[in-house]
């Protein structure tokens, strides 16, 4: 899931893989999704290297069971609103 765009996961997912297309690391400084790792410290998605986006797989413990939209805050995106993780 693009760190600046958000995306969809299924209920019961055990992890989310974020990608970062910026030349600088991107910190996720808050996340409303139950089971997301405790913040602080922020979750850092590495910077892209050449044309290869940076990636990190974040474990979800426990896996989310409640469908809905969960906002999170990345510090590298020029957005008017924060992206959303949609659990379906």
Secondary structure, DSSP 8 states (H G I E B T S, - for coil): -BTTT-EEE-TT--EEEEEE-SSS-EEEEEE-STTS--SSS-EEE---BTTB-EEEEEE-SS---S-EEEEEEETT---SS--EEEE-
